Amino acid sequence: MYPNHSDDGAARPGLRRMDFFMTDILQDQDQEQDTPETNGFAALGLAPELLAAVADLGFTQPTPVQQQAIGLAMAQEATAGSTAFNDLMVSSQTGSGKTAAFLLPVLNTLIAQKAAEAEAEQQARADAIARGEDATKRPRRNPLSPRHFKAATPGALVLCPTRELAQQVAHDAIDLVKHCRGLRIANVVGGMPYQMQIARLQNADLVVATPGRLLDLQRSMQIKLDKVQFLVVDEADRMLDLGFADDLAEVHQLTANRHQTMMFSATLAPRIQQLATRVMRQPQRLQIDSPQDRHVNIEQRLFWADNAQHKRQLLDHWLRDTSIEQAIVFASTKIECDGLAEDLQQAGFAAVSLHGDLPQGLRNRRLMALRSGQVQFLVATDVAARGIDVPSISHVFNYGLPMKSEDYTHRIGRTGRAGRDGLAVTFAEFRDRRKIGDIEQYSRQPIQAHTIPGLEPKTRFEQRPPRSGFGGKPGRPGERRQGTGNGYGKHSGFGAKSFERREGGFGGAPREGGFGGARREGSFGGRDTGGHHRDFGGARSRGGR
């Protein structure tokens, strides 16, 4: 009970005047918050339709990357009868709002162009009426009919390295244009039916695509890229990692008449700068933050494990934590991903797997189930390290370590989104200590090791090899250090013993307390989510098991 009220809830007479005074203050504060001056996006000069959409999404203040990039991207100057825009190279941390940083300025310019076209069309109609001509609108035509088909000619193009990221960007763009009339967004990714994508491409103003499917449609004359004014390359570093350099060069040639090119990447590595010199004109560089900057709202923990069985017990302990809303469990391989997801399903958890070998339709349904809350645990490979934006993901578990150190930063960036706090838990065996050292060296942040009472590692873990920035002399790649062996425990290489299946592993007989086999007390038995959850939208893919 509040101190200013009696037990029955009635306000005390002597405090009514103070209550009214406080009410007036709160009303004045609310009015101040509603004024346009307090909205940081309004100060950027965005169209009213975009400001309304941003407000509907619950955002009032731009992030640092949005504050700096939007103004530069919208700046233009008239040169020789044309309009020139700034080319941008932007590096910012995952989860910092890069998507809105390039979508808002592009959509703002498209909205202005649409308004100018509508005004010109209205003026032409008025002139026709003044001349006594028929100015009625032309009848609508079916775009799927061969007689009426016209290849799509978008004004803006966003390229993404993965299908999940392209779908997330297209989803964000659709949310931003819901108050705009006549502005269409199309999503073009592989693994989807051609006819459905061709139908969605009709009259599209902005296309979000992966390079492979986009070039397929261009070669079959379903889309023309000569009218593209704005080209955005999202996650350019990942684009080069996946071997899209030749595709980017082809898109560069097909969109040679564009006005602006923007490139967003986690790092401004030399290879990214070399790509920029080939496809951009005197780009302006923005280094907002880097992967080395600490994720202030994401707590990182490391747990050492003696072997695969011990690591599974550690994961078992964590997954029974009732504070988990939703979580992503990252695996190293597709086979490990499918096997772990099946074990979680048999244990009664709402879990599904996600990796590159699954059909695109099934991947879409599983992501939709994650966003709608039907799935609590998504077991995924690094295909989910980028492009998944679900604010309710409270935990990320690195059950298998990433192949590249920079992917660790993108993995843990799936949690702690939309201003929430997140927790990233990494499990590592003794043989993984060099990978942990590489991750710490890349992020320039030590990951604090923790233990769970009763599940402490029995192996004596030696101090990890010193890395630059953490004391000691930096070592060369592949260099042996005295007293540390070859970095893989007592085995001398990748001999026959390295491939022996351990008892309780993914291929051997399960031990008591493991994931496989019958459920036992204390192993995933703390709660039941209502039966064994299978796949959402199809049969289970066993990944070659």
C-alpha positions in Angstrom: 0.0 0.0 0.0 1.3 3.4 -0.9 2.1 5.7 2.2 -0.1 8.5 0.9 -3.2 6.4 1.0 -5.2 4.8 3.8 -5.8 1.0 4.0 -9.0 1.2 2.0 -7.2 3.0 -0.9 -8.7 6.4 -0.3 -6.4 9.4 -0.5 -5.8 11.3 2.7 -7.4 14.8 2.6 -4.2 16.6 3.6 -2.4 15.2 0.5 -4.9 15.8 -2.2 -3.4 19.1 -3.1 0.0 17.5 -3.5 -1.5 14.7 -5.6 -3.1 17.3 -8.0 0.2 19.2 -8.1 2.1 16.0 -9.0 -0.5 15.1 -11.7 0.0 18.5 -13.3 3.7 17.9 -13.4 3.4 14.4 -15.0 1.0 15.8 -17.6 3.4 18.6 -18.5 6.2 16.0 -18.8 4.0 13.8 -21.1 3.3 16.8 -23.3 7.0 17.6 -23.5 7.8 14.0 -24.5 5.1 14.2 -27.3 6.6 17.3 -28.8 8.5 16.8 -32.1 11.7 18.3 -30.7 12.2 15.3 -28.4 12.0 12.9 -31.3 15.6 12.5 -32.6 14.4 11.0 -35.9 12.4 14.1 -36.7 15.6 16.2 -36.5 17.1 14.1 -39.3 14.6 15.4 -41.8 12.8 12.1 -42.5 9.4 12.0 -44.2 6.3 12.1 -41.9 5.3 8.6 -43.1 8.6 7.2 -41.9 8.4 9.0 -38.6 5.0 7.5 -37.9 6.3 4.0 -38.7 9.4 4.5 -36.5 7.1 5.7 -33.7 4.9 2.6 -34.1 7.9 0.5 -33.6 8.6 2.2 -30.3 11.8 4.1 -31.2 12.3 7.8 -30.5 16.0 8.3 -30.5 18.4 7.1 -33.2 21.4 5.0 -32.3 24.9 6.5 -33.0 25.3 4.7 -36.4 21.8 6.0 -37.4 22.5 9.5 -36.2 25.7 9.8 -38.3 24.9 7.7 -41.3 21.3 8.9 -42.1 22.3 12.5 -42.5 25.3 11.7 -44.7 23.3 9.3 -46.8 20.5 11.8 -47.4 22.9 14.7 -48.2 22.8 15.5 -52.0 24.0 18.2 -54.3 23.1 19.1 -57.8 25.9 18.6 -60.4 25.4 19.2 -64.2 21.7 18.5 -64.2 21.9 15.4 -61.9 21.8 14.8 -58.2 24.9 13.4 -56.5 24.8 11.5 -53.2 27.6 10.5 -50.8 29.0 6.9 -51.0 29.4 5.5 -47.5 31.5 2.8 -45.9 30.1 2.1 -42.4 31.5 -0.2 -39.8 29.4 -0.8 -36.7 28.8 -3.5 -34.1 26.1 -6.1 -34.5 22.8 -5.1 -33.0 23.6 -1.3 -33.3 20.8 -0.5 -35.8 22.7 -0.7 -39.1 19.6 -1.9 -41.0 17.6 1.2 -40.2 20.7 3.3 -40.9 20.6 2.4 -44.6 16.8 1.7 -45.1 15.6 5.1 -43.7 17.6 7.4 -46.1 16.9 5.2 -49.1 13.2 5.0 -48.4 13.0 8.7 -47.7 14.4 9.5 -51.1 12.1 7.0 -52.8 9.1 8.6 -51.0 10.1 12.0 -52.3 10.5 10.7 -55.8 7.1 9.0 -55.6 5.5 12.2 -54.4 7.1 14.2 -57.3 5.9 11.6 -59.8 2.3 11.7 -58.4 2.3 15.5 -58.6 3.5 15.4 -62.2 0.9 12.9 -63.1 -1.8 14.9 -61.5 -0.6 18.0 -63.3 -0.6 16.2 -66.6 -4.2 15.0 -66.0 -5.3 18.5 -65.2 -3.7 19.8 -68.4 -5.5 17.0 -70.4 -8.8 18.0 -68.9 -8.1 21.6 -69.7 -7.5 20.6 -73.4 -10.8 18.6 -73.4 -9.1 15.2 -73.6 -10.1 12.1 -71.7 -8.0 11.9 -68.5 -9.5 8.7 -67.0 -7.1 6.3 -65.3 -6.0 3.3 -67.4 -7.5 0.0 -66.3 -5.4 -2.3 -64.1 -3.7 -5.2 -65.8 -2.8 -8.6 -64.5 1.0 -8.7 -64.2 1.1 -12.5 -64.4 -0.4 -12.4 -67.9 2.2 -12.8 -70.6 0.5 -10.0 -72.6 0.9 -7.6 -69.7 4.2 -8.8 -68.2 6.9 -6.2 -67.8 10.3 -6.9 -66.2 10.7 -5.3 -62.7 12.8 -2.1 -62.6 13.5 -1.3 -58.9 15.0 2.0 -57.9 16.9 0.5 -54.9 18.7 -2.7 -54.3 20.0 -4.3 -51.0 22.3 -7.3 -51.2 22.6 -9.7 -48.3 24.9 -12.7 -47.9 22.3 -15.1 -46.4 18.7 -15.8 -46.9 17.8 -15.2 -43.3 19.4 -11.8 -43.3 17.7 -10.8 -46.5 14.3 -11.8 -45.1 14.9 -9.9 -41.9 15.9 -6.7 -43.8 12.9 -7.0 -46.1 10.6 -7.5 -43.0 12.1 -4.3 -41.5 11.6 -2.4 -44.7 7.9 -3.5 -44.9 7.4 -2.2 -41.3 8.9 1.1 -42.3 6.7 1.7 -45.4 3.3 0.7 -43.9 2.2 4.4 -43.9 3.4 5.0 -47.4 1.2 4.5 -50.5 2.5 3.1 -53.7 5.9 1.9 -52.3 6.5 -1.8 -52.8 9.1 -4.0 -51.2 10.2 -7.4 -52.7 12.4 -10.1 -51.3 14.4 -12.4 -53.6 16.2 -15.4 -52.1 17.1 -18.9 -53.2 15.1 -21.9 -52.4 11.7 -20.2 -53.0 9.4 -20.8 -56.0 10.3 -18.6 -59.0 6.7 -17.8 -59.9 5.9 -16.4 -56.5 9.0 -14.2 -56.5 8.3 -13.0 -60.0 4.8 -12.0 -59.0 6.1 -10.1 -56.0 8.7 -8.3 -58.1 6.1 -6.5 -60.2 6.3 -2.7 -59.6 8.8 -3.3 -56.7 10.6 -0.1 -55.7 13.1 -1.7 -53.3 14.4 -5.2 -53.7 16.3 -7.1 -50.9 18.1 -10.1 -52.4 20.8 -12.6 -52.2 23.2 -12.4 -55.2 22.6 -15.8 -56.6 18.9 -15.7 -57.1 19.0 -12.1 -58.1 21.4 -12.8 -61.0 19.3 -15.8 -62.0 16.2 -13.6 -62.4 18.2 -11.0 -64.2 19.6 -13.4 -66.8 16.0 -14.7 -67.5 14.9 -11.1 -68.0 12.5 -11.1 -65.1 14.2 -8.1 -63.5 16.3 -5.2 -65.0 18.9 -3.4 -62.9 19.7 -0.5 -65.1 17.2 1.7 -63.2 18.8 1.1 -59.8 19.7 4.4 -58.1 20.8 3.1 -54.7 22.9 0.0 -54.0 23.5 -1.2 -50.5 25.8 -4.1 -49.7 25.0 -5.4 -46.2 27.5 -7.5 -44.2 30.1 -7.1 -47.0 32.8 -9.1 -45.0 30.5 -12.1 -44.9 29.7 -11.6 -48.6 33.4 -12.1 -49.5 33.7 -15.0 -47.1 31.0 -16.8 -49.0 32.6 -16.3 -52.4 30.3 -13.6 -53.8 33.1 -11.4 -55.1 32.4 -12.3 -58.8 28.6 -11.8 -58.3 29.2 -8.4 -56.7 31.4 -7.4 -59.7 28.6 -8.4 -62.0 26.0 -6.5 -60.0 28.3 -3.5 -60.1 28.4 -3.6 -63.9 24.6 -4.0 -64.2 24.0 -1.0 -61.9 26.6 1.3 -63.4 24.2 4.2 -63.6 23.4 4.3 -59.9 23.6 7.5 -57.8 24.8 6.0 -54.5 26.5 3.0 -53.1 26.6 2.1 -49.4 28.6 -0.7 -47.8 28.0 -1.9 -44.3 30.4 -4.3 -42.6 31.4 -5.4 -39.2 35.0 -4.4 -39.9 36.8 -2.2 -42.5 39.4 -4.8 -43.3 41.8 -4.3 -46.2 39.8 -6.6 -48.5 36.7 -4.5 -47.8 38.6 -1.4 -48.7 39.9 -2.9 -51.9 36.3 -3.9 -52.8 35.2 -0.3 -52.1 37.8 1.2 -54.3 36.4 -0.8 -57.2 32.7 -0.2 -56.8 32.5 3.2 -55.0 33.3 6.8 -55.7 35.4 8.5 -53.0 33.4 6.9 -50.2 33.2 8.5 -46.8 34.1 6.2 -43.9 32.2 5.9 -40.7 33.8 3.8 -37.9 31.1 3.9 -35.2 32.4 1.0 -33.2 34.2 -2.2 -33.8 33.9 -5.9 -32.7 36.5 -5.1 -30.1 34.1 -2.8 -28.3 32.5 -4.5 -25.3 28.9 -5.6 -25.4 27.9 -3.7 -22.3 24.5 -5.5 -22.1 25.7 -9.0 -22.8 27.4 -11.0 -20.1 29.9 -13.6 -21.3 30.8 -16.7 -19.4 33.1 -19.6 -20.2 32.8 -23.2 -18.8 35.6 -25.7 -19.3 34.6 -29.3 -19.9 36.7 -32.5 -19.6 35.1 -34.2 -22.6 32.0 -34.3 -24.8 29.9 -36.0 -22.1 30.9 -33.4 -19.5 30.0 -30.6 -22.0 26.5 -32.1 -22.5 26.0 -32.2 -18.7 26.9 -28.5 -18.5 24.4 -27.7 -21.2 21.8 -29.9 -19.5 22.2 -27.9 -16.3 21.8 -24.6 -18.2 18.8 -25.5 -20.3 16.8 -26.3 -17.1 17.2 -22.7 -16.0 13.7 -21.3 -15.7 14.9 -17.7 -16.5 15.4 -18.6 -20.1 12.8 -17.1 -22.4 14.2 -18.3 -25.7 17.7 -19.3 -26.6 19.9 -20.2 -29.6 22.3 -23.2 -29.2 25.1 -23.0 -31.7 26.6 -26.1 -33.0 29.8 -26.5 -35.1 28.5 -28.9 -37.8 25.2 -29.7 -39.4 25.2 -33.3 -38.2 25.9 -32.1 -34.6 23.1 -29.6 -35.0 20.5 -32.2 -36.1 21.6 -34.7 -33.5 21.4 -32.2 -30.6 18.0 -30.9 -31.7 16.6 -34.4 -31.8 18.0 -35.1 -28.3 16.3 -32.0 -27.0 13.0 -33.0 -28.6 13.1 -36.4 -27.1 13.8 -34.7 -23.7 10.5 -32.8 -24.1 11.9 -29.4 -25.1 10.4 -27.3 -27.9 13.5 -27.3 -30.1 14.2 -27.4 -33.8 17.4 -27.3 -35.9 18.4 -24.8 -38.5 21.2 -25.1 -41.0 22.0 -24.6 -44.7 21.0 -28.1 -45.9 17.3 -27.6 -45.0 14.8 -26.5 -47.6 14.1 -22.8 -47.6 10.4 -23.3 -46.9 11.2 -25.3 -43.8 13.8 -22.8 -42.6 11.2 -20.0 -43.0 8.6 -21.9 -40.9 11.0 -22.7 -38.2 12.1 -19.1 -37.9 8.5 -18.0 -37.9 7.9 -20.5 -35.0 10.8 -19.0 -33.1 9.5 -15.5 -33.6 6.0 -16.5 -32.5 7.2 -18.2 -29.4 6.3 -21.8 -30.4 10.0 -22.8 -30.3 12.1 -22.1 -27.2 15.4 -23.5 -28.3 16.8 -23.1 -31.8 19.8 -25.3 -32.5 21.7 -23.8 -35.4 24.9 -23.5 -37.2 26.5 -20.2 -38.1 23.8 -19.7 -40.7 21.8 -18.1 -37.8 24.7 -16.0 -36.6 23.4 -13.1 -38.7 20.0 -11.9 -39.6 17.9 -13.2 -36.6 16.4 -10.3 -34.7 14.2 -11.8 -31.9 14.2 -9.6 -28.8 13.0 -12.4 -26.6 16.2 -14.4 -27.1 17.7 -14.1 -23.6 20.5 -16.7 -23.9 23.0 -17.8 -26.5 24.9 -21.1 -25.9 28.1 -21.8 -27.9 28.0 -25.6 -27.6 30.3 -25.9 -30.6 32.9 -23.1 -31.2 32.7 -21.1 -34.4 35.2 -21.8 -37.2 36.2 -18.1 -37.4 36.7 -15.9 -34.4 34.6 -13.0 -35.8 31.6 -15.3 -36.0 31.7 -15.4 -32.2 30.8 -11.7 -32.0 27.9 -12.2 -34.4 26.7 -15.2 -32.5 26.5 -13.5 -29.1 24.9 -10.5 -30.8 21.7 -12.5 -31.2 20.9 -11.8 -27.6 20.8 -8.5 -25.7 18.7 -6.8 -28.4 16.2 -4.0 -28.2 17.8 -2.6 -25.1 17.5 -5.9 -23.2 20.3 -7.7 -21.3 21.6 -11.0 -22.6 23.8 -13.9 -21.5 26.3 -15.7 -23.7 27.6 -19.0 -22.4 30.5 -20.8 -24.1 31.5 -24.5 -23.5 35.0 -25.5 -24.4 37.2 -28.6 -24.0 40.9 -28.6 -23.3 41.7 -29.0 -27.0 39.7 -25.8 -27.7 41.9 -23.6 -25.6 43.7 -22.1 -28.6 40.4 -21.2 -30.2 39.3 -19.5 -27.1 42.6 -17.6 -27.1 41.9 -16.5 -30.8 38.5 -15.3 -29.8 39.8 -13.3 -26.9 42.6 -11.9 -29.1 40.1 -10.8 -31.8 37.6 -9.3 -29.4 40.3 -8.0 -27.1 38.2 -9.1 -24.2 39.0 -11.9 -21.8 36.1 -14.3 -21.2 35.8 -15.1 -17.5 35.8 -18.8 -16.7 33.1 -20.1 -14.3 32.3 -23.4 -12.7 29.1 -25.1 -11.6 29.2 -26.8 -8.2 29.3 -30.6 -8.7 30.3 -30.2 -12.4 33.8 -28.8 -12.1 36.3 -30.0 -14.6 38.7 -32.6 -13.4 41.3 -31.9 -16.0 43.9 -29.3 -15.0 43.7 -26.6 -17.5 47.0 -24.8 -18.2 47.1 -21.1 -18.8 46.1 -20.3 -22.3 48.9 -19.2 -24.6 49.5 -15.5 -24.1 48.1 -13.2 -26.8 48.9 -9.7 -27.7 47.0 -7.3 -25.5 46.8 -9.9 -22.6 50.4 -9.9 -21.5 53.2 -11.9 -22.8 54.8 -12.1 -26.2 52.5 -12.7 -29.1 53.2 -15.9 -30.8 53.3 -16.8 -34.5 50.6 -19.0 -36.0 51.5 -22.7 -35.6 54.4 -22.0 -33.3 54.8 -24.5 -30.4 55.3 -23.1 -27.0 57.4 -24.9 -24.4 55.4 -26.9 -22.0 52.1 -26.7 -23.9 52.5 -29.6 -26.2 50.9 -29.4 -29.6 47.7 -27.8 -28.4 45.5 -30.9 -28.6 46.2 -32.7 -25.3 48.2 -35.9 -25.2 47.4 -36.9 -28.8 50.1 -36.1 -31.3 47.8 -35.2 -34.2 44.8 -36.4 -36.0 45.5 -40.1 -35.8 43.0 -43.0 -35.3 42.4 -42.2 -31.7 41.3 -38.7 -32.6 38.3 -40.2 -34.4 37.2 -42.8 -31.9 33.7 -42.3 -30.7 33.4 -41.7 -27.0 30.9 -43.4 -24.9 27.9 -41.1 -24.5 28.7 -39.0 -27.6 26.5 -38.4 -30.5 27.4 -41.8 -32.1 28.1 -44.1 -29.1 25.9 -45.6 -26.5 24.4 -43.0 -24.2 25.4 -42.8 -20.6 23.0 -42.1 -17.8 22.3 -38.3 -17.7 23.0 -37.8 -21.4 20.6 -36.5 -24.1 20.1 -39.9 -25.9 18.1 -42.8 -24.7 15.4 -42.8 -22.1 14.9 -39.8 -19.9 16.4 -40.1 -16.5 15.8 -38.1 -13.4 18.0 -35.1 -13.3 18.7 -35.0 -17.1 16.3 -32.5 -18.8 13.7 -33.8 -16.4 13.1 -30.6 -14.5 10.1 -29.6 -16.6 8.1 -30.7 -19.6 6.9 -28.3 -22.3 3.9 -30.5 -23.2 5.2 -33.5 -25.0 7.8 -34.2 -27.7 8.0 -31.3 -30.1 8.9 -32.3 -33.6 9.6 -30.1 -36.6 7.4 -27.2 -37.5 6.3 -27.8 -41.0 7.9 -31.0 -42.1 9.6 -34.3 -41.2 12.8 -34.2 -39.2 16.0 -33.9 -41.3 18.6 -36.3 -39.9 21.5 -34.6 -41.6 23.0 -37.9 -42.9 23.0 -39.6 -39.5 
